[in-house]
């Protein structure tokens, strides 16, 4: 049985110029893909955070039903998990099935320290749902913020997500002074 071997011809490999062109093209593609990937991850973190706030809103609604429509009497937040203060994550824990809703995926520090990525608008503590007051806005104004991110972790103008008095969650700043 004869085997045919093809003779190796000179010039069948890549030239250094061709290799450099391929490397340059790959570098350009990576330079385009990395920021797009980071942006997509940041948007997905923001969407997951808004979902968390909506779930906290569901827990808050259940709390309000059990407490004659009065907001919880809680502190804005705590510095460490060992502090014995009534805060969002302790008072609403029994109304939520998953404690991870208090963790914004874009938060890589606050949650580990304090147990919550969100801060409660303590000016609303103990108020009746229809008697909220915020910068001159009164009553049942749906644009009164109740809960927000502790930091500006998200892309966009404010970088912060909010849960409003109507229990809707948004990344848009939808409140201002009253009138």
N, CA, C and O of each residue as an XYZ file, in Angstrom:
716
protein
N       0.835     -1.155      0.000
C       0.000      0.000      0.000
C       0.889      1.230      0.000
O       1.780      1.395      0.833
N       0.615      2.056     -0.939
C       1.384      3.285     -1.056
C       0.658      4.405     -0.336
O      -0.564      4.534     -0.414
N       1.415      5.183      0.341
C       0.831      6.380      0.950
C       1.346      7.582      0.199
O       2.529      7.707     -0.118
N       0.445      8.418     -0.058
C       0.824      9.641     -0.763
C       1.044     10.730      0.253
O       0.153     11.056      1.037
N       2.162     11.256      0.237
C       2.409     12.408      1.103
C       2.561     13.623      0.202
O       3.213     13.602     -0.842
N       1.941     14.642      0.656
C       2.031     15.851     -0.147
C       3.297     16.589      0.248
O       3.576     16.791      1.430
N       4.012     16.964     -0.703
C       5.246     17.684     -0.385
C       4.920     19.063      0.179
O       3.982     19.731     -0.258
N       5.691     19.453      1.123
C       5.496     20.756      1.751
C       6.076     21.836      0.852
O       7.230     21.798      0.424
N       5.192     22.812      0.592
C       5.644     23.895     -0.262
C       5.982     25.114      0.586
O       5.356     25.357      1.618
N       6.909     25.825      0.172
C       7.281     27.059      0.852
C       6.194     28.094      0.624
O       5.569     28.128     -0.436
N       5.974     28.924      1.607
C       5.006     30.002      1.447
C       3.593     29.622      1.841
O       2.673     30.392      1.565
N       3.369     28.485      2.468
C       2.014     28.105      2.853
C       1.657     28.589      4.243
O       0.487     28.486      4.613
N       2.564     29.102      5.029
C       2.295     29.616      6.379
C       1.832     31.063      6.304
O       1.702     31.637      5.223
N       1.583     31.645      7.482
C       1.164     33.037      7.554
C       2.391     33.931      7.656
O       3.392     33.579      8.279
N       2.289     35.058      7.048
C       3.378     36.029      7.170
C       3.190     36.789      8.473
O       2.102     36.776      9.049
N       4.205     37.426      8.925
C       4.135     38.213     10.154
C       3.119     39.334     10.020
O       2.463     39.685     11.000
N       2.978     39.891      8.853
C       2.005     40.957      8.610
C       0.589     40.433      8.779
O      -0.245     41.096      9.396
N       0.306     39.257      8.243
C      -1.024     38.663      8.380
C      -1.343     38.369      9.846
O      -2.464     38.608     10.297
N      -0.382     37.861     10.575
C      -0.588     37.567     11.999
C      -0.864     38.860     12.764
O      -1.757     38.889     13.611
N      -0.124     39.918     12.486
C      -0.331     41.198     13.163
C      -1.691     41.795     12.828
O      -2.330     42.392     13.694
N      -2.140     41.644     11.595
C      -3.463     42.147     11.204
C      -4.553     41.403     11.964
O      -5.502     42.020     12.449
N      -4.427     40.087     12.072
C      -5.414     39.280     12.811
C      -5.432     39.684     14.281
O      -6.500     39.816     14.880
N      -4.254     39.880     14.860
C      -4.174     40.300     16.265
C      -4.805     41.676     16.444
O      -5.513     41.900     17.426
N      -4.567     42.591     15.529
C      -5.152     43.937     15.608
C      -6.673     43.869     15.514
O      -7.371     44.565     16.252
N      -7.185     43.047     14.624
C      -8.645     42.890     14.493
C      -9.227     42.326     15.776
O     -10.257     42.802     16.252
N      -8.578     41.314     16.342
C      -9.050     40.734     17.597
C      -9.018     41.764     18.727
O      -9.934     41.808     19.549
N      -7.982     42.584     18.774
C      -7.889     43.614     19.803
C      -9.025     44.623     19.676
O      -9.594     45.048     20.681
N      -9.355     45.007     18.451
C     -10.461     45.939     18.230
C     -11.786     45.302     18.661
O     -12.605     45.960     19.303
N     -12.000     44.054     18.322
C     -13.232     43.361     18.719
C     -13.348     43.258     20.230
O     -14.431     43.460     20.780
N     -12.256     42.949     20.906
C     -12.259     42.878     22.372
C     -12.533     44.253     22.956
O     -13.290     44.376     23.919
N     -11.928     45.291     22.384
C     -12.142     46.653     22.867
C     -13.596     47.078     22.732
O     -14.082     47.881     23.529
N     -14.286     46.560     21.750
C     -15.708     46.856     21.570
C     -16.557     45.984     22.486
O     -17.518     46.472     23.081
N     -16.222     44.709     22.608
C     -17.034     43.756     23.351
C     -16.990     43.954     24.865
O     -18.012     43.784     25.529
N     -15.855     44.301     25.416
C     -15.729     44.418     26.868
C     -16.647     45.509     27.435
O     -17.386     45.229     28.380
N     -16.635     46.735     26.905
C     -17.565     47.735     27.446
C     -19.030     47.353     27.247
O     -19.865     47.617     28.112
N     -19.341     46.734     26.115
C     -20.721     46.294     25.890
C     -21.115     45.237     26.906
O     -22.235     45.238     27.416
N     -20.195     44.344     27.194
C     -20.457     43.310     28.194
C     -20.651     43.906     29.575
O     -21.555     43.503     30.307
N     -19.808     44.862     29.935
C     -19.946     45.518     31.240
C     -21.266     46.268     31.326
O     -21.943     46.229     32.353
N     -21.625     46.943     30.261
C     -22.880     47.680     30.233
C     -24.075     46.729     30.386
O     -25.026     47.031     31.107
N     -24.020     45.599     29.714
C     -25.103     44.618     29.821
C     -25.199     44.066     31.239
O     -26.300     43.884     31.759
N     -24.069     43.801     31.861
C     -24.065     43.309     33.243
C     -24.635     44.371     34.179
O     -25.428     44.053     35.066
N     -24.239     45.626     33.991
C     -24.738     46.710     34.837
C     -26.252     46.862     34.690
O     -26.957     47.056     35.681
N     -26.752     46.774     33.458
C     -28.206     46.858     33.240
C     -28.932     45.678     33.863
O     -30.026     45.842     34.403
N     -28.345     44.500     33.797
C     -28.995     43.335     34.409
C     -28.996     43.456     35.929
O     -29.956     43.037     36.577
N     -27.931     44.024     36.514
C     -27.911     44.258     37.960
C     -28.989     45.249     38.357
O     -29.664     45.061     39.370
N     -29.156     46.296     37.572
C     -30.184     47.294     37.856
C     -31.582     46.673     37.765
O     -32.443     46.954     38.598
N     -31.802     45.840     36.764
C     -33.108     45.175     36.614
C     -33.367     44.224     37.786
O     -34.489     44.155     38.287
N     -32.350     43.497     38.222
C     -32.501     42.589     39.368
C     -32.775     43.387     40.641
O     -33.554     42.958     41.492
N     -32.137     44.540     40.769
C     -32.349     45.412     41.924
C     -33.791     45.922     41.946
O     -34.436     45.920     42.995
N     -34.289     46.352     40.802
C     -35.679     46.819     40.725
C     -36.630     45.680     41.079
O     -37.639     45.896     41.748
N     -36.311     44.480     40.634
C     -37.123     43.314     41.005
C     -37.095     43.095     42.517
O     -38.123     42.793     43.124
N     -35.919     43.245     43.121
C     -35.815     43.129     44.583
C     -36.704     44.160     45.276
O     -37.423     43.840     46.222
N     -36.645     45.401     44.793
C     -37.457     46.454     45.397
C     -38.948     46.157     45.250
O     -39.727     46.436     46.161
N     -39.340     45.606     44.132
C     -40.761     45.235     43.951
C     -41.164     44.149     44.943
O     -42.259     44.189     45.504
N     -40.269     43.172     45.157
C     -40.562     42.122     46.133
C     -40.628     42.691     47.547
O     -41.477     42.289     48.343
N     -39.736     43.621     47.856
C     -39.799     44.284     49.161
C     -41.115     45.051     49.272
O     -41.720     45.099     50.343
N     -41.556     45.649     48.168
C     -42.849     46.327     48.144
C     -43.996     45.390     48.453
O     -44.935     45.771     49.152
N     -43.940     44.172     47.945
C     -44.973     43.165     48.250
C     -44.953     42.853     49.746
O     -46.003     42.761     50.382
N     -43.752     42.692     50.300
C     -43.630     42.452     51.739
C     -44.138     43.635     52.545
O     -44.792     43.452     53.571
N     -43.841     44.852     52.088
C     -44.310     46.056     52.772
C     -45.833     46.143     52.718
O     -46.467     46.546     53.693
N     -46.419     45.771     51.589
C     -47.887     45.768     51.467
C     -48.504     44.811     52.490
O     -49.495     45.148     53.139
N     -47.928     43.637     52.631
C     -48.423     42.674     53.632
C     -48.261     43.244     55.040
O     -49.146     43.094     55.883
N     -47.128     43.898     55.290
C     -46.896     44.532     56.586
C     -47.981     45.581     56.854
O     -48.558     45.619     57.941
N     -48.254     46.433     55.857
C     -49.259     47.477     56.014
C     -50.636     46.889     56.300
O     -51.393     47.441     57.098
N     -50.962     45.785     55.661
C     -52.246     45.129     55.910
C     -52.354     44.665     57.361
O     -53.425     44.734     57.964
N     -51.246     44.195     57.911
C     -51.237     43.701     59.295
C     -51.141     44.807     60.332
O     -51.403     44.560     61.509
N     -50.771     46.025     59.932
C     -50.522     47.112     60.880
C     -51.343     48.359     60.557
O     -50.819     49.472     60.584
N     -52.596     48.179     60.260
C     -53.560     49.254     60.002
C     -53.016     50.358     59.088
O     -53.210     51.547     59.343
N     -52.337     49.943     58.028
C     -51.822     50.848     56.989
C     -50.766     51.831     57.512
O     -50.555     52.891     56.924
N     -50.110     51.475     58.612
C     -49.031     52.317     59.159
C     -47.683     51.777     58.715
O     -47.424     50.575     58.759
N     -46.831     52.701     58.286
C     -45.478     52.337     57.886
C     -44.708     51.812     59.102
O     -44.992     52.203     60.234
N     -43.749     50.939     58.870
C     -42.984     50.418     60.007
C     -42.185     51.522     60.701
O     -41.701     52.453     60.057
N     -42.058     51.404     62.019
C     -41.241     52.332     62.825
C     -39.825     51.796     62.817
O     -39.430     51.051     63.714
N     -39.058     52.177     61.802
C     -37.706     51.627     61.666
C     -36.687     52.718     61.384
O     -37.024     53.819     60.949
N     -35.444     52.380     61.643
C     -34.321     53.272     61.360
C     -34.026     53.229     59.857
O     -34.460     52.313     59.158
N     -33.297     54.214     59.376
C     -32.925     54.262     57.957
C     -32.080     53.049     57.578
O     -32.244     52.491     56.493
N     -31.197     52.649     58.449
C     -30.329     51.499     58.200
C     -29.423     51.293     59.402
O     -29.560     51.969     60.421
N     -28.510     50.366     59.274
C     -27.547     50.111     60.341
C     -26.163     49.952     59.728
O     -26.019     49.613     58.554
N     -25.151     50.203     60.549
C     -23.778     50.113     60.059
C     -23.284     48.679     60.003
O     -22.523     48.313     59.106
N     -23.714     47.866     60.957
C     -23.257     46.487     61.007
C     -24.389     45.537     61.337
O     -25.387     45.937     61.936
N     -24.242     44.293     60.953
C     -25.278     43.288     61.189
C     -25.522     43.044     62.674
O     -26.596     42.579     63.058
N     -24.539     43.352     63.508
C     -24.660     43.094     64.947
C     -25.435     44.167     65.694
O     -25.789     43.968     66.856
N     -25.705     45.298     65.056
C     -26.483     46.352     65.706
C     -27.916     45.886     65.897
O     -28.539     45.354     64.978
N     -28.428     46.092     67.093
C     -29.794     45.680     67.411
C     -30.734     46.865     67.224
O     -31.141     47.517     68.185
N     -31.067     47.128     65.962
C     -31.964     48.222     65.600
C     -33.079     47.662     64.735
O     -32.858     46.726     63.967
N     -34.276     48.225     64.851
C     -35.321     47.827     63.904
C     -35.038     48.481     62.559
O     -35.081     49.706     62.437
N     -34.755     47.682     61.569
C     -34.450     48.177     60.225
C     -35.255     47.377     59.206
O     -35.913     46.393     59.543
N     -35.190     47.810     57.987
C     -35.944     47.213     56.893
C     -35.820     45.693     56.852
O     -36.822     44.978     56.828
N     -34.571     45.206     56.844
C     -34.338     43.776     56.682
C     -34.745     42.952     57.891
O     -34.941     41.744     57.763
N     -34.881     43.572     59.072
C     -35.336     42.808     60.232
C     -36.858     42.859     60.365
O     -37.483     41.857     60.710
N     -37.450     44.012     60.094
C     -38.893     44.162     60.270
C     -39.710     43.509     59.161
O     -40.830     43.059     59.405
N     -39.173     43.450     57.956
C     -39.928     42.851     56.848
C     -39.512     41.409     56.564
O     -40.092     40.767     55.687
N     -38.544     40.899     57.270
C     -38.030     39.543     57.003
C     -39.131     38.494     57.048
O     -39.144     37.585     56.218
N     -40.047     38.597     57.990
C     -41.104     37.585     58.105
C     -42.138     37.680     56.979
O     -42.949     36.771     56.805
N     -42.112     38.758     56.229
C     -43.050     38.938     55.119
C     -42.450     38.543     53.771
O     -43.136     38.557     52.749
N     -41.193     38.199     53.779
C     -40.501     37.842     52.542
C     -39.882     36.453     52.686
O     -39.350     36.117     53.744
N     -39.948     35.654     51.638
C     -39.441     34.288     51.716
C     -37.942     34.188     51.480
O     -37.312     33.225     51.917
N     -37.368     35.159     50.803
C     -35.954     35.080     50.456
C     -35.208     36.305     50.980
O     -35.460     37.414     50.510
N     -34.299     36.138     51.940
C     -33.560     37.291     52.466
C     -32.641     37.945     51.439
O     -32.172     39.061     51.661
N     -32.379     37.280     50.332
C     -31.512     37.851     49.290
C     -32.151     39.048     48.596
O     -31.466     39.765     47.867
N     -33.454     39.285     48.803
C     -34.081     40.462     48.182
C     -33.516     41.746     48.762
O     -33.681     42.814     48.172
N     -32.853     41.659     49.909
C     -32.237     42.840     50.508
C     -30.822     43.075     49.977
O     -30.112     43.956     50.463
N     -30.417     42.292     48.989
C     -29.073     42.394     48.418
C     -29.153     42.813     46.952
O     -29.581     42.033     46.102
N     -28.748     44.024     46.666
C     -28.643     44.482     45.278
C     -27.416     43.809     44.664
O     -26.337     43.865     45.254
N     -27.549     43.175     43.494
C     -26.400     42.486     42.899
C     -25.227     43.406     42.547
O     -24.100     42.934     42.393
N     -25.477     44.696     42.419
C     -24.390     45.632     42.120
C     -23.649     46.073     43.386
O     -22.600     46.712     43.303
N     -24.191     45.733     44.545
C     -23.584     46.095     45.824
C     -22.584     45.017     46.222
O     -22.952     43.860     46.425
N     -21.319     45.407     46.331
C     -20.278     44.452     46.697
C     -19.699     44.743     48.073
O     -18.683     44.160     48.452
N     -20.333     45.639     48.826
C     -19.764     46.013     50.117
C     -20.806     46.201     51.215
O     -20.697     45.581     52.273
N     -21.810     47.040     50.986
C     -22.771     47.400     52.029
C     -23.533     46.196     52.578
O     -23.703     46.065     53.790
N     -23.987     45.325     51.691
C     -24.772     44.170     52.130
C     -23.967     43.288     53.078
O     -24.490     42.822     54.090
N     -22.709     43.061     52.757
C     -21.863     42.220     53.609
C     -21.704     42.824     54.997
O     -21.668     42.096     55.989
N     -21.610     44.136     55.074
C     -21.420     44.809     56.363
C     -22.716     44.913     57.166
O     -22.755     44.590     58.353
N     -23.778     45.373     56.493
C     -24.990     45.740     57.220
C     -26.157     44.766     57.073
O     -27.081     44.780     57.887
N     -26.121     43.924     56.047
C     -27.229     43.003     55.824
C     -28.287     43.534     54.880
O     -29.308     42.883     54.658
N     -28.051     44.725     54.315
C     -29.038     45.297     53.399
C     -28.362     46.285     52.454
O     -27.498     47.057     52.869
N     -28.756     46.258     51.190
C     -28.252     47.195     50.189
C     -29.134     48.432     50.073
O     -28.816     49.363     49.334
N     -30.239     48.436     50.804
C     -31.242     49.493     50.651
C     -31.387     50.304     51.927
O     -31.085     49.837     53.025
N     -31.857     51.525     51.751
C     -32.049     52.425     52.884
C     -33.516     52.850     52.936
O     -34.136     53.120     51.907
N     -34.050     52.904     54.138
C     -35.438     53.275     54.378
C     -35.521     54.789     54.558
O     -34.674     55.384     55.224
N     -36.520     55.401     53.978
C     -36.779     56.828     54.169
C     -37.429     56.973     55.547
O     -38.652     56.923     55.674
N     -36.604     57.152     56.563
C     -37.086     57.127     57.949
C     -38.040     58.276     58.277
O     -38.693     58.246     59.320
N     -38.134     59.280     57.414
C     -39.111     60.347     57.650
C     -40.539     59.822     57.505
O     -41.491     60.502     57.887
N     -40.688     58.628     56.959
C     -42.020     58.041     56.779
C     -42.371     57.021     57.869
O     -43.479     56.486     57.885
N     -41.432     56.756     58.771
C     -41.660     55.764     59.830
C     -42.878     56.114     60.671
O     -43.029     57.244     61.136
N     -43.742     55.125     60.855
C     -44.919     55.271     61.702
C     -46.067     56.037     61.083
O     -47.135     56.123     61.690
N     -45.893     56.587     59.923
C     -46.959     57.367     59.278
C     -48.002     56.437     58.645
O     -47.695     55.326     58.213
N     -49.210     56.918     58.608
C     -50.261     56.204     57.898
C     -49.970     56.317     56.407
O     -49.444     57.327     55.940
N     -50.309     55.297     55.689
C     -50.051     55.244     54.248
C     -50.590     56.460     53.495
O     -49.995     56.881     52.502
N     -51.690     57.020     53.946
C     -52.301     58.166     53.264
C     -51.865     59.500     53.861
O     -52.380     60.546     53.466
N     -50.923     59.482     54.809
C     -50.464     60.715     55.442
C     -48.950     60.868     55.339
O     -48.307     61.394     56.248
N     -48.399     60.413     54.245
C     -46.960     60.544     54.032
C     -46.633     61.985     53.668
O     -47.442     62.670     53.043
N     -45.442     62.448     54.059
C     -44.995     63.807     53.772
C     -43.542     63.743     53.346
O     -42.720     63.097     53.996
N     -43.226     64.428     52.233
C     -41.848     64.437     51.746
C     -41.615     65.686     50.925
O     -42.234     65.855     49.874
N     -40.735     66.568     51.377
C     -40.409     67.818     50.689
C     -41.648     68.563     50.203
O     -41.710     68.993     49.052
N     -42.610     68.710     51.070
C     -43.812     69.475     50.737
C     -44.911     68.663     50.084
O     -46.042     69.136     49.969
N     -44.605     67.457     49.659
C     -45.657     66.588     49.109
C     -46.359     65.921     50.280
O     -45.713     65.497     51.238
N     -47.676     65.828     50.202
C     -48.428     65.268     51.307
C     -49.461     64.269     50.806
O     -49.789     64.208     49.621
N     -49.958     63.489     51.763
C     -51.061     62.588     51.499
C     -50.653     61.342     50.760
O     -49.627     60.729     51.055
N     -51.458     60.980     49.806
C     -51.237     59.721     49.095
C     -50.489     59.927     47.780
O     -50.713     59.184     46.824
N     -49.608     60.916     47.718
C     -48.814     61.161     46.509
C     -47.976     59.916     46.213
O     -47.169     59.510     47.050
N     -48.150     59.312     45.052
C     -47.433     58.067     44.750
C     -45.939     58.254     44.524
O     -45.201     57.271     44.459
N     -45.474     59.507     44.402
C     -44.064     59.748     44.085
C     -43.192     59.978     45.318
O     -42.062     60.449     45.191
N     -43.689     59.659     46.483
C     -42.877     59.779     47.694
C     -42.010     58.539     47.800
O     -42.533     57.426     47.858
N     -40.684     58.710     47.827
C     -39.803     57.544     47.902
C     -39.805     56.937     49.304
O     -39.731     57.656     50.300
N     -39.891     55.620     49.371
C     -39.851     54.915     50.652
C     -38.510     54.217     50.863
O     -37.961     54.233     51.965
N     -37.991     53.609     49.808
C     -36.761     52.827     49.904
C     -35.907     53.136     48.675
O     -36.431     53.323     47.576
N     -34.599     53.187     48.870
C     -33.694     53.383     47.732
C     -32.398     52.630     47.979
O     -32.133     52.160     49.086
N     -31.593     52.526     46.922
C     -30.248     51.961     47.070
C     -29.457     52.838     48.027
O     -29.679     54.046     48.106
N     -28.528     52.218     48.757
C     -27.670     52.994     49.650
C     -26.639     53.811     48.879
O     -26.190     54.852     49.359
N     -26.267     53.357     47.707
C     -25.256     54.039     46.890
C     -25.739     54.116     45.444
O     -26.736     53.490     45.083
N     -25.035     54.882     44.624
C     -25.385     54.979     43.206
C     -24.607     53.919     42.418
O     -23.590     54.212     41.790
N     -25.102     52.704     42.466
C     -24.436     51.558     41.847
C     -24.814     51.339     40.390
O     -24.150     50.564     39.702
N     -25.845     51.989     39.904
C     -26.411     51.640     38.607
C     -26.142     52.703     37.547
O     -25.916     53.869     37.871
N     -26.168     52.293     36.270
C     -26.011     53.282     35.194
C     -27.245     54.179     35.132
O     -28.327     53.802     35.581
N     -27.068     55.336     34.585
C     -28.187     56.269     34.456
C     -27.882     57.555     35.186
O     -26.819     57.710     35.787
N     -28.827     58.477     35.129
C     -28.619     59.799     35.715
C     -28.396     59.740     37.221
O     -27.408     60.274     37.725
N     -29.306     59.095     37.940
C     -29.180     59.080     39.398
C     -28.311     57.917     39.879
O     -27.641     58.034     40.906
N     -28.313     56.814     39.160
C     -27.556     55.639     39.578
C     -28.208     54.892     40.725
O     -27.637     53.940     41.256
N     -29.406     55.323     41.111
C     -30.102     54.761     42.265
C     -31.491     54.295     41.838
O     -32.151     54.934     41.019
N     -31.919     53.174     42.406
C     -33.281     52.690     42.187
C     -34.130     53.023     43.411
O     -33.622     53.091     44.530
N     -35.431     53.229     43.188
C     -36.336     53.644     44.257
C     -37.563     52.745     44.311
O     -38.002     52.204     43.296
N     -38.116     52.595     45.530
C     -39.457     52.050     45.729
C     -40.291     53.219     46.221
O     -39.970     53.834     47.238
N     -41.368     53.529     45.496
C     -42.205     54.682     45.807
C     -43.419     54.273     46.646
O     -43.682     53.088     46.851
N     -44.151     55.283     47.124
C     -45.290     55.075     48.013
C     -46.384     54.218     47.381
O     -47.113     53.529     48.094
N     -46.508     54.250     46.066
C     -47.502     53.386     45.412
C     -46.954     51.974     45.211
O     -47.582     51.142     44.557
N     -45.768     51.711     45.785
C     -45.066     50.431     45.752
C     -44.584     50.050     44.357
O     -44.373     48.873     44.060
N     -44.411     51.058     43.506
C     -43.777     50.824     42.209
C     -42.282     51.070     42.383
O     -41.867     51.873     43.218
N     -41.487     50.375     41.592
C     -40.029     50.528     41.656
C     -39.540     51.078     40.331
O     -40.051     50.723     39.269
N     -38.541     51.954     40.405
C     -38.049     52.601     39.196
C     -36.634     53.117     39.418
O     -36.203     53.350     40.548
N     -35.929     53.288     38.315
C     -34.609     53.911     38.377
C     -34.717     55.412     38.130
O     -33.714     56.123     38.191
N     -35.917     55.894     37.854
C     -36.123     57.302     37.566
C     -36.435     58.072     38.845
O     -37.194     57.608     39.695
N     -35.845     59.239     38.966
C     -36.172     60.114     40.084
C     -37.501     60.752     39.730
O     -37.589     61.561     38.807
N     -38.533     60.380     40.473
C     -39.886     60.847     40.160
C     -40.467     61.694     41.269
O     -41.687     61.827     41.373
N     -39.625     62.261     42.090
C     -40.127     63.112     43.152
C     -39.440     64.463     43.073
O     -38.354     64.603     42.511
N     -40.091     65.430     43.641
C     -39.544     66.777     43.690
C     -40.213     67.490     44.851
O     -40.817     66.851     45.713
N     -40.109     68.788     44.876
C     -40.759     69.519     45.951
C     -42.237     69.683     45.654
O     -42.659     69.673     44.497
N     -43.012     69.833     46.708
C     -44.472     69.915     46.577
C     -44.925     71.199     45.886
O     -44.135     72.125     45.703
N     -46.180     71.245     45.511
C     -46.881     72.364     44.889
C     -47.628     71.916     43.711
O     -48.285     72.723     43.054
